[in-house]
Each structure stands twice: as C-alpha cells, then as structure tokens.
Amino acid sequence: MDIIGRERELAALRQAIDRAPGVLPNVVLHGDPGVGKSVLLQAGIAYAGQRGMRVVGGSGFESEAQLAFAGLYQLFGPVMEYVDRVEPYHRDVLRRVLGMQDGPTPDRLAISVASLAVLATVAQDGPVLIAVEDAHWVDHPTREVMMFILMRLKPYDLRAIFARRPLTAGERVTPGINTLEVGPLDEQAAGELLDLLHPGLPESVRLRVLSDAAGNPLALTELARTSVGVEMLPTGAPLRTRLETAFAGRVLSLPPEIRTTLLVTALDGDRLEHQAELSPHDLLKVERLSLVTRDSTPSGMRFRHPLVRSAIINTAAPDELRQAHAVLAEQHRADPERRMWHLAAATVEPDERVAADMEDAARAVSLRGGSGLAVKALQRAADLTPDPAARAARLEHAAELAGESGQLDLAQELLDQARRHLNDPARALAVKAQILLLRDGDLDAARRLLRGTPGAGPLIRVMAASYAQDPQEWAEVTDVVAGCDDEHVRLLYDVFLGTGTAERVRTALDELPGDAPPGRVAALCRAATWMDLLPDYRTRIRALIDGEVGRGAVTHAASGYWLAAHDHFLAGQWEAAESSANAGLDLCVRHDLELLAHDLRCSLGWIAAARGDADSAREYSRTVQQWAAPRGSALHLTLAARNLALAATAHGDYETAYAHWTSISPPGVIPAHVAFAPWAVFELVESAVRTGRTAEAQAHAAAAAGLADRAPRLRLHVMAAQALVAPEEEAVPLFKAALALPRTERWPFDHARVRLALGELQRRRLQPGEARPELRRAADLFAGIGATAWQQRAEQELRATGVAVAQRANAAHSLTAQQLEVARLAASGLSNKEIGERLFLSSRTVSAHLYRIFPKLGITSRAALRDALEGHAVN
C-alpha cells in the first residue's frame, strides 16, 4: 500500500517495530480526525505481519470507555491460553480483574505486573506487536496498565504502536513514551493525493478543495464530493464539523431500518456485529456510500472512520437513541456492567430500580479497582434517583470514591451537589431538563422530567411548550403557571399565547437590573421579538453575545446571536443578519446546542427566502425538518414552512405558497398555541387572493382583525391584508392608511412589500401614473436590502406601466472568475443542480451566485444572461 507524504512517520514506525538501536520500541501517533493515524497504524501492523510477528491489542470504543478493564480483556482475549502459563499469583490476579474468578480486588500494581508477565510469556514464542487504535477511548484502568507496560518493553521481544486523538495542552507526556504528531500533508503531497483520488477536477475546484482540506487526507477524499449539507455550514466551521456533516448527509439518505441497525452498531462498538440484521444488498448500499469498509475481523466490516459513528449517532432523534440503548441493554443481559450503562442511557425519568442497578454496578467496578468509573456510575445513579435524600447519599458516596481516586476538586463539587439536592431538588430537576432541551431538543423528555414535581422549572415548561405548540401541553402548562409566583414566567406564557402586551414586556425589561441572570434577559428578549421591541434593547442583546467572552455563557451568547439576526433582518440589514446567524450557528455547532442551532438555521433560511434564494431556503428547511419532526418541535416546522412559503411567493408561485402558509394557520383560524400564526396573515391572504380563493382570504382577514393592537408591525400586516380583500375602490385608501402608520420605514422589507401590493393594484386598475411612484419606491427599497427577486418583480411592474427601467450603476462591475463561470453555464440552459454538479458546488451556492450576478449585469432573468455576458470582463 502506497502512502503519500508520510515517509517520516513510516520510518519511525519501522524503526520501532524493528527495535533499531537507540530507538524506543513504542510510538504513540496523535493528530486531528482524518489526518491518517489509522492508515499509519494499519501500515505498521502490515509491516509487522510481513516479519512474522504476532499482533495483539485492539481498539478503544466510546461505548466501552466506562467499562473497567474492557480494554484489558480485548488485549488478552486472543492469547488467553498464555494466562494459564504464568505464575499462579499472576494468573489469579488477571482472572479476578477480568471477572473470571471470585476474590478480593487486586491493586493496580499487581494487575500491571501480571499483564506484563503474560505478554512476556507470549513474546517467548516469537516477537509481538501491541497495536491499539483510538486509544483515547480505552477505559482508564486499562490505560494505566498499558502505560506501565509501554515503559517496560525493552527486556522482552515486545513493541507497541498506539493511535489516539490530539494531545491536549494540559496532558503530560511521560518520559520514555515516543509521541509522534501526525500533521497535515504538505502542499505537494496533498495535491498528489487529491489528483490520485479525484483525477480531472477543474482547476478552480481543485484549488478550493486543497484550501479547505488544509492537508487533511480524509478531507481531501470527502470534500471533493461535498454534500449540500456541508455548504450550509457557517464560514470557518471546523474541519471535523464539515466532515461529520458530509457523512451525516449520506446517513440520512439511507432507509430508516438500515439507519436503526447502524445506530445500534455505532452505540455498541465499531465493527458491524449486527450485520446479520442487514441483507448483503443493504450492506453493499452502505459500503457504496463510503460509510463502511471491509476488513479481516470476524464480521468483515467496520465503520470507515470514527466520524461516521458520530454522524450516525448525532443524526438520530433522542427517542431513537434511547430505543437503541434499550435494545442493547436487553442484548447484554449476560454482561451486567455493560447492560447497566445502556439501561441508564435509555432512561430519562427518575427510576429507583435503574438507579439501584447503577449503584450495584458502581460497587462492583470499585471492587475491581475502577474507582474513577465507579464515580461516574454513581453520578448517573444519582441523576436517576427520585428521592432527594437517596440522591444526596449516592452523590456523597461518589464524592468519597472521587477522593479515594485523587479527584479532590470533583469530590468537593459532588458534596456541594448533594447539599443542593437536599435543599432544592426542584431546581436540580429544572437544570437537567434545560440541558435536555438545549443540547438535544428533547422536548418530550424535558416535559416528562418536570411533570412529576409541581413547581419545578416553570420557565422551562413554558419554553418547551412554545416549541411544541401542542394545545394539550399548553393546557398542562396553564396549571403550572397558575401556581407560579414568578411574574416573568407568567408574562412569557401570556406573550406566547397572544395575550401579553408590549407595555408589560417593556416594563419587565426596563426593570431588570444590569446584572440580571443572562437566561432571564434572553427569555424576555425572545418575548420582545413578538412585540417588535428589540431595537430598544440592542444593548441587552450585545451583552448576551459579549457574555461568551466574559462569563463563558455560551448558551446565552447563542441566543444573543439569534436575537441580533432577527433584529437586523427586520431592519433590512441582511448582511449583518446573516453574519450574526452564522456566528451563532458556529458557536452552537462547537458546543452541541442543537435546539438553538436550528433556531439559527431557520433565521438563515428566512434571509435566503427573502432574497429569493429558493434553493438555499429549501436546503435549510429540509435540514430543520429532518431534525424537528422526530422531536415534535412544531415551532421549527412552522418556521421552515414560513421560509418555503416566502421563497415560493418571491417567485410568484402562489399555489405552493398557499399550501405552506395554510400548514401554519388554516384559513379563517389563527390558533393561539401557534405563536407565528399572526405573522402569516398578510402572506396567507395574499396567496389566497392570487389563487382565486376569495372566501378563504376574506375569512382570514376577518379573523385577524383583533390582532392589530398587539404590535406595530402586526398592525401593518393586518391592515394590508384587509386592503387585499376590500373592494377595489376601498383598497387603495386602506393600503395608504397602512403605509401612513408611524415609522413603517423601520421595516423596509415589510414596507416595500405593502407598497408593491399597492402599486400592483393601481396598475391593474389602469392607473399607471399613481402606480409608478409606489413601484419605484418599492424597487429601490428591495434593491437597498438585497431582495433581488422582489426587486425584479417591482421593476417588471414598472415596465408594464410604460417606464423603461434603466440599467443600474453597478451593471458595469466585472464578475469574479467563478461568477462568470456560473453565469455562462446558466446562460447555456443548465439548471442550478446541473451547474453545481459540474463545478462541485451546491445548488444553494449556485443560486447565491446568480442572485449576486443579476444586479451586476443589470438584468432580471436567466433569459437575459446570454446577451449580458457578451464581452464581459473578469476580475
């Protein structure tokens, strides 16, 4: 096997395997995901095999990281017969620690010495290579034993190669351990590898892939065939995130039954032990997507890279994860310790039976010398304990073991937790529910956790209900709020159900002290978004964002970015809105804040839809829908539908728009539990009128009459909707009254759309003189904020009134090389998807290019591209 650009690393491995004079007989490879550690490890194993060496070791698995000495069992499993050939003392020590024999727990030194004795006995029959992949996932007790062995290889015919993730800044490298960082390939080697893997790439694409991959071999392999999902990531997203997203796109393309089997496998290990549940045809389908690879293990298959496993796990809904863990708990009935961890992962609500099992397992782990893992088991047992006193007792036991294992800071923290649980058990439950909500968007689990404890987490209940948009859930929350003395919780409840007032929200925000908890500020600012009050509280929003640097309040900083994006969008500052949303999304991706990440994807889809970038809006909506549907987050589904409807409206597809708007709010009905429903009034009425559904339009405008006093911008929407359904002689005065409302210029997109509707009405009434100033003003507003598709519509209407729309000043601006290439392919008649396939771009990126190209060329349609491109220069 030829490995490009790794001559230094291969030489170091061969020297260690050959035990060259003056060279340590061990190498620990460390580096970023995808940099090639596994390939080098396999090359070392192959080299040892060519020299007739026996290879032992294995791989660390995240699912086994909590199982004391699971790695040791893997190490000795193939050579168990040698255990019986060492001295009786060593044999008894190992058999006890591996759970094969009863007896008192041996100390760590005895285990280490016995392990080395077995390997030395194996080496008497010939040279041995110890090879361990993903060593960072090996359980901690085994790692301590392996470190002991690595320091004592020289007297025996032993050598070792480990591969692991990058060393952290705080990790200490033990003298006598040869650590070798596997860095990115140099520019020449990266280019050579890319040309070998993907020959014939266009030069512009080749250079882009080389730049994005930054010498990472896995990235060179995957980014050249990047999915659209990766294109949707914020600029500067970490390479690990880009690669995992690429794999996730392929996982989501598989049928549900295959994904379920892969999920069980991913949670249980790396190799496909569950392949019996997949047909050969299904396995071939997974292999063709480059998610698995064949190897010499008994199952014959393994995941291609650890990031494939994480992609499978991260694309599963919380309920799917719990069900998979429940399946594994049942399968591992014969292995109480392994079963215990899966059972704990499958359980959300407090359950004394599961907690007791966890405590028993922790005791067993502790007796086998795994005090550190026993602490984690007891922490999880405490999480699942319903009785506060029993929960505190388990935390105190965990603190005792933490102290014994030298984790003094953790021991003090656990004691503090125990006291808090005794003093305020409801608060502890609320914190746990908040984590479930923010990290996984697990609305159902958060609600179930809080239902059994009256008064626990009322703010979390209200926020979860606002996402679920379920009338039954709101009915339960009504009872919770009725017994709550927190005025801010009551205010949020009223706002989300449409009975709160702008004055109450303003008073609550004005009375908040400067050092108010950021969570309370974020919640009240979210209420302010429904009342058009955000411009007055930009200082509060900036403080939330700055909190990421100040107090490290990452969650609230992400909320601040969402609020800023919303504010910028309404103010017509769409570049700033996109920048804020991307910054927030990057923060959420880095910190696994799934709920807020999808809030921000909805914002980015909103911006794309308003610009007329339908391809991007669809991709964002598809991503949001895939995540939100299994979690029951109706708010995200509503916002995704809003974006799809707005994108359709921008291009005059009112039939599609009507279908999406009515999925949010049925004609003539504005559900109180759907917070966004009032903001769909104008668009729903417009799409109904445009598709000949006059009765539905009138019914909806009538139903919205009582909403006008809720917020100033909503008054503009309601009055414009009423104008749309009024008789023609009454419609123009109603439109003008709407536009005359105070400070409508604060919302340039809304203002321009209402003005466009007025101009269109006047043109249809054969009043071109009255229509022209309205249409010209609308076109200018749209151009100023970058609403290209809407600008084109306004200018088309102007032409219909007899005005020759002049080419804009920026028409003479030259295009970049890639923009020109996109424009020429579009002019030849290719679709966005076909252009993307040819240039290795997503259709969303192609669409974004086109909507920047049109204003530069002074045109309004693809049909005009051919003439506009004649003689056009390139930057």
DASUL-V56087 format. One record per helix or strand. SS is the DSSP state (hx for helix, st for strand). FROM is the first residue (numbers start at 1). LEN is the number of residues. If there is no record, write none. Layout:
BEGIN
SS/FROM/LEN, SS/FROM/LEN
END
This chain:
BEGIN
hx/7/12, st/26/5, hx/37/14, st/54/6, hx/62/3, hx/70/8, hx/80/6, hx/88/10, hx/108/16, st/128/6, hx/135/3, hx/140/11, st/158/7, st/179/3, hx/187/11, hx/203/11, hx/217/9, hx/228/4, hx/239/14, hx/256/13, st/271/1, hx/275/3, hx/280/9, st/292/3, st/301/3, hx/306/9, hx/318/14, hx/336/10, hx/352/16, hx/371/13, hx/388/17, hx/408/16, hx/425/16, hx/443/9, hx/458/11, hx/471/12, hx/487/10, hx/502/10, hx/518/12, hx/534/17, hx/554/17, hx/574/18, hx/594/18, hx/614/18, hx/634/17, hx/654/11, hx/677/14, hx/694/10, hx/705/3, hx/712/14, hx/728/12, hx/744/3, hx/748/17, hx/768/18, hx/788/13, hx/809/4, st/815/1, hx/817/11, hx/832/8, hx/843/15, hx/862/8, st/874/1
END
